[in-house]
Amino acid sequence: MTLAWTNWAGSVSCAPAGLPAPKSEAEIAALVRRAATEGRSVRVVGTGHSFTPLVATPGYVVSLDDWAGIESHDASLLEATVRAGTKLHALGEALLALGLATANLGDIDVQSLGGALGTGTHGTGRSLPNLSAQVASLRLVLASGDVVECSAERDADLWRAARVSFGTFGVVSAARLRLLPAYRLHERTRRQSLAETLERLAEDIAGNRHFEFFWFPARDFVETKALNPTSAEPESLAGRKYERIGWSARILPSVRELKFHEMEYSVPAESGPDCMRAVEARMRARWPDVEWPVEYRTLRSDDAWLSTAHGRETVTISIHQDASLPCGALFGDLEAIFREHRGRPHWGKLHTRTAAELADLYPRFADFCALRRRLDPKGVFLNDHLRLLLGDGVN
């Protein structure tokens, strides 16, 4: 029987040699050693929410769904060690039961922890970095089958490289996360014009812990969302529309039931408004009928080598299109604008950047590739897409 794997959007598929689901770190290590002996690749899948072919391989597509949950926690240190197969929505509820919470979440919470960290998943907030910046230490199963742990104090280069490495350094087994005491957020949404939104954008970003907006080109309106910590009870908002209060893990994510394709670019924060205006002008002129929104978020800089916010305060702009519709021409037209603003593409979302271009955008790109080759000289954790992306031949 031929095996098959397809991503969430239905845009990427492959026929792997196996779809193993190890239940322990020892089983993960044994699988990696077996794949290396057989000359097969290993790619780990979470929930398949990446739009790029990060996972597709004729080797092993590995699920860590059976390697999930909180391994340990320290409430006094506000830390927890979490297995990589843990889904973010399950993590939020498990941490809440312990009186803890993550500092931020992405736009959705269906991904696995390992996949979210590895692709640089982020939320919004100018003081808040992506999820990988919450990692105090990372546990990896290397191509040799050895298990190593890295942190700022122990093998700092590996820690800075592997936090956002889309599975190319090894199988991320677990992460020790820095956390916060459980907290509530007060959400306020409003509808207005794009002109009004851009006019008061700096004020809204500065005045809220989280701020983002969605511009709907075909209907030409904006929905804004602002979130701030609160000690108020949910019942205090009785009768108010467009507001709600709840625990952070339940307020931060949005529900995305309809399937779509997405391109997202990270640009320097100071370029964000001008880049958005250029996107607006081009969509009004050439793509006025697009029903799906353009999303605008903020992101604090960090030191992960291939984080899209590496070394610079960042604005992210996302373009969406229905999964049943062609998106290549739309995305290609707008990608040209992001190139002009030195945009860095989200690793899990559609783009056409080459290894040479990426090397120019990331100061530590060459170091990343060199360290990857040293740890995995035979390319056990590579596929065709990653070899092109990294410009990385193997022995």
C-alpha positions in Angstrom: 0.0 0.0 0.0 1.3 3.4 -0.9 1.5 5.8 2.0 0.6 9.5 1.6 0.9 12.7 3.5 -0.8 16.1 2.7 -0.5 19.4 4.5 -3.5 21.2 6.0 -4.1 23.4 3.0 -3.9 20.5 0.6 -1.1 22.2 -1.4 1.8 20.0 -0.4 1.8 16.2 -0.5 4.3 13.3 -0.7 4.6 9.5 -0.6 6.9 8.7 2.3 8.5 5.4 3.1 6.9 5.5 6.5 4.7 7.6 8.9 6.1 6.6 12.3 4.8 8.0 15.5 7.4 7.4 18.3 6.2 7.4 21.8 9.5 8.1 23.6 12.8 10.0 23.1 14.5 6.6 22.9 12.2 5.6 20.0 12.9 8.9 18.3 16.7 8.3 18.6 16.3 4.7 17.3 14.3 5.9 14.3 16.9 8.6 13.4 19.7 6.0 13.6 17.7 3.6 11.4 17.0 6.3 8.8 20.7 7.2 8.7 21.6 3.6 8.2 19.0 3.2 5.4 20.0 6.5 3.7 16.6 8.0 4.2 15.6 11.4 5.4 13.6 12.3 8.5 11.2 15.2 8.5 8.9 15.9 11.5 5.3 17.1 11.0 3.2 18.8 13.5 -0.3 19.6 12.2 0.9 20.4 8.7 0.1 24.1 8.8 3.1 25.2 6.8 2.4 26.1 3.3 5.9 25.5 2.0 7.2 21.9 1.5 9.2 21.8 4.7 8.0 18.3 5.5 7.7 16.6 2.0 10.1 13.7 1.7 10.3 10.1 0.3 11.9 9.2 3.6 10.1 9.2 7.0 7.4 11.8 7.9 7.4 11.6 11.6 4.6 12.6 13.9 5.3 13.4 17.6 1.6 13.4 18.6 2.4 10.5 21.0 5.3 12.4 22.5 3.4 15.3 24.0 2.6 16.9 27.3 4.4 18.8 30.1 7.4 16.8 31.3 8.1 18.9 34.3 7.5 22.4 35.7 8.9 24.8 38.4 6.3 27.3 39.5 8.8 29.3 41.5 11.1 29.7 38.4 8.1 30.2 36.1 9.4 27.4 33.8 8.2 24.2 32.3 9.7 21.5 30.1 7.3 20.6 27.3 7.5 17.8 24.8 7.6 18.9 21.2 4.5 17.1 20.0 2.3 19.1 22.4 -0.3 21.1 20.6 -0.4 24.8 21.6 -4.1 24.8 22.6 -3.5 21.8 24.9 -0.4 23.5 26.3 -2.4 26.6 27.2 -4.9 24.7 29.1 -2.3 22.5 30.9 -0.3 25.6 31.9 -3.4 27.3 33.1 -4.2 24.4 35.5 -0.7 25.0 36.9 -1.3 28.8 37.2 1.1 29.5 34.4 0.9 31.0 30.8 3.1 31.7 27.8 4.0 35.3 27.2 2.3 35.2 23.8 0.9 32.9 21.1 0.5 33.0 17.4 -2.6 33.8 15.4 -3.8 30.2 15.8 -3.0 27.5 18.4 -3.5 24.2 16.6 0.3 23.8 15.8 2.6 21.5 17.7 5.2 23.2 19.9 8.1 21.9 17.9 6.7 23.1 14.6 5.7 26.5 16.0 9.2 27.1 17.4 11.0 25.8 14.3 9.2 28.0 11.8 9.5 31.2 13.9 5.8 31.4 14.7 4.8 34.7 16.5 2.0 36.7 17.7 1.8 40.5 17.8 3.1 43.2 20.2 6.1 45.5 19.9 7.5 44.3 23.2 7.0 40.6 22.4 9.3 38.4 20.4 8.4 35.2 18.6 7.7 32.0 20.5 11.2 30.6 20.1 12.5 33.5 22.3 10.6 31.9 25.2 12.9 28.9 25.0 15.4 28.7 27.9 16.8 25.4 26.6 16.2 23.0 23.8 16.6 19.2 23.6 17.5 17.7 20.2 18.0 14.3 18.8 20.9 14.7 16.4 21.6 12.7 13.2 23.9 10.4 15.2 21.0 9.5 17.4 22.6 11.3 20.4 20.4 13.6 22.5 21.9 17.0 23.4 20.5 19.9 25.3 21.5 23.5 24.5 20.9 26.9 26.1 22.5 30.3 26.4 24.9 28.8 28.9 25.5 25.4 27.2 26.4 25.5 23.5 25.0 28.9 22.9 25.6 28.9 19.1 23.5 25.7 18.7 20.8 27.3 20.9 20.7 30.4 18.8 20.7 28.4 15.6 18.4 25.5 16.4 15.5 27.5 18.0 14.4 28.5 14.5 15.8 25.8 12.2 12.7 24.0 10.7 14.0 20.6 11.8 17.4 20.8 10.0 19.5 20.3 13.1 17.7 17.3 14.4 14.4 16.3 15.9 13.4 18.8 18.6 12.3 16.6 21.4 11.5 19.1 24.2 11.9 22.7 25.1 12.2 24.4 28.5 10.0 27.5 28.3 10.1 30.7 30.3 6.6 31.5 31.4 4.4 34.0 33.2 1.9 33.7 36.0 -1.5 33.0 34.4 -3.1 36.3 33.4 -6.3 37.6 31.7 -6.5 39.7 28.6 -9.1 42.3 27.7 -9.8 42.3 24.0 -11.3 45.3 22.1 -12.1 45.2 18.4 -13.3 48.0 16.1 -14.1 48.5 12.5 -12.8 51.5 10.6 -11.1 52.7 7.4 -7.6 51.8 6.4 -6.7 55.5 6.2 -7.8 56.0 9.8 -6.0 52.9 10.9 -2.7 54.1 9.4 -3.1 57.6 10.7 -3.2 56.4 14.3 -1.1 53.3 13.9 1.9 54.4 15.9 -0.4 55.4 18.8 -2.2 52.1 18.8 0.9 50.0 18.7 2.5 52.0 21.5 -0.6 52.1 23.6 -1.4 48.3 23.7 0.5 45.2 24.7 -0.9 43.5 21.5 -2.2 45.4 18.5 -3.0 44.1 15.0 -5.3 44.9 12.1 -6.9 43.1 9.2 -7.6 45.0 6.0 -10.2 43.4 3.7 -9.5 44.8 0.2 -12.8 43.8 -1.6 -14.9 45.4 1.1 -12.4 48.1 2.0 -12.6 48.1 5.7 -10.3 47.3 8.6 -10.9 45.3 11.8 -8.5 46.1 14.6 -7.8 44.1 17.6 -6.1 45.3 20.8 -5.4 43.2 23.8 -4.2 44.2 27.3 -3.7 42.5 30.6 -6.5 43.0 33.1 -7.6 41.9 36.6 -11.2 42.4 35.7 -13.7 39.5 35.6 -15.3 38.5 32.3 -18.7 39.4 33.7 -17.7 43.0 34.0 -18.3 43.4 30.2 -21.9 42.2 30.3 -23.8 43.9 27.5 -20.7 45.3 25.7 -20.2 44.4 22.1 -16.8 44.0 20.5 -15.1 43.3 23.8 -14.3 40.2 25.9 -12.1 39.2 28.8 -10.6 35.8 29.3 -7.4 33.8 30.2 -4.6 34.7 27.8 -4.4 31.2 26.1 -8.1 31.5 25.3 -8.1 35.1 24.0 -4.8 35.2 22.0 -5.6 32.7 19.3 -8.2 33.1 16.6 -10.3 30.3 14.9 -9.4 29.6 11.3 -11.8 27.1 9.9 -11.7 28.0 6.2 -8.6 26.8 4.3 -6.3 29.3 2.7 -2.8 30.0 1.3 -0.6 32.6 2.9 2.5 34.6 2.2 4.0 36.6 5.1 7.0 38.9 5.1 8.8 40.6 8.0 10.1 44.1 7.3 12.0 46.5 9.5 9.6 48.2 11.9 10.3 51.6 10.5 9.4 50.4 7.0 6.1 48.9 8.1 3.7 51.7 7.3 5.3 52.6 4.0 5.3 48.9 3.0 1.7 48.6 3.9 0.8 51.7 1.9 2.6 50.2 -1.1 0.6 46.9 -0.7 -2.6 48.9 -0.4 -1.9 50.9 -3.6 -1.0 47.8 -5.6 -4.0 45.8 -4.4 -6.4 48.7 -5.1 -4.9 49.0 -8.6 -4.6 45.3 -9.6 -6.3 43.1 -7.0 -9.3 45.0 -5.7 -11.6 41.9 -5.6 -9.5 39.8 -3.1 -11.8 38.8 -0.3 -9.2 37.6 2.2 -7.5 40.0 4.5 -4.1 41.6 4.7 -2.8 41.2 8.3 -0.4 43.7 10.0 1.4 42.7 13.2 4.5 43.8 15.2 7.4 41.7 16.6 10.3 42.5 18.9 13.8 41.7 17.8 15.6 38.6 19.0 18.9 36.7 18.5 17.9 33.4 16.9 20.0 33.2 13.8 17.2 32.6 11.3 14.4 34.3 13.1 12.7 36.8 10.8 13.1 39.3 13.6 16.9 38.6 14.1 18.6 41.8 15.1 15.8 44.2 14.2 12.4 45.5 15.4 9.9 44.1 13.0 6.5 44.4 11.3 5.0 41.4 9.7 2.5 41.7 6.8 0.5 38.7 5.6 -1.3 38.1 2.4 -4.0 35.5 2.2 -6.0 33.8 -0.6 -8.7 31.1 -0.5 -7.2 27.6 -0.9 -9.5 26.8 -3.8 -8.2 29.8 -5.8 -4.8 30.4 -7.6 -2.5 32.5 -5.6 0.8 32.6 -7.5 0.2 35.8 -9.5 -1.2 37.7 -6.5 1.6 36.6 -4.2 4.3 37.2 -6.8 3.1 40.7 -7.5 3.1 41.7 -3.8 6.3 39.8 -3.0 8.1 42.3 -5.2 7.1 45.1 -2.7 8.5 43.1 0.2 11.7 42.6 -1.6 12.1 46.4 -2.0 11.7 46.7 1.8 14.3 43.9 2.6 11.6 41.6 3.7 12.4 38.2 5.2 9.8 35.5 4.4 8.1 33.4 7.0 9.7 30.0 6.7 6.4 28.2 6.7 4.6 30.4 4.3 4.8 30.8 0.5 7.7 32.8 -1.0 10.3 32.5 -3.8 13.5 33.7 -2.1 16.7 31.9 -2.9 19.6 30.9 -0.7 21.7 33.7 -2.1 19.0 36.3 -1.3 18.5 34.8 2.2 22.3 35.0 2.9 22.1 38.7 2.2 19.1 39.1 4.6 20.5 37.1 7.6 23.9 38.0 9.0 24.4 34.5 10.5 23.1 32.6 7.5 26.5 31.1 6.5 27.2 30.2 10.2 23.8 28.5 10.3 24.6 26.4 7.2 28.1 25.5 8.4 26.8 24.3 11.8 24.0 22.3 10.2 26.6 20.6 7.9 28.8 19.8 10.9 25.9 18.2 12.8 24.3 16.4 9.9 26.9 15.9 7.2 24.8 13.3 5.3 21.6 15.5 5.3 19.4 13.1 7.2 17.2 16.1 8.1 17.1 17.7 4.7 14.7 17.4 1.7 14.8 18.8 -1.8 13.1 22.1 -0.7 15.6 22.6 2.1 18.6 21.9 0.0 17.5 24.7 -2.4 16.5 27.0 0.5 19.9 26.6 2.2 22.0 26.3 -0.9 23.4 23.3 1.0 24.8 20.3 -0.8 25.7 17.2 1.3 28.4 14.7 1.1 
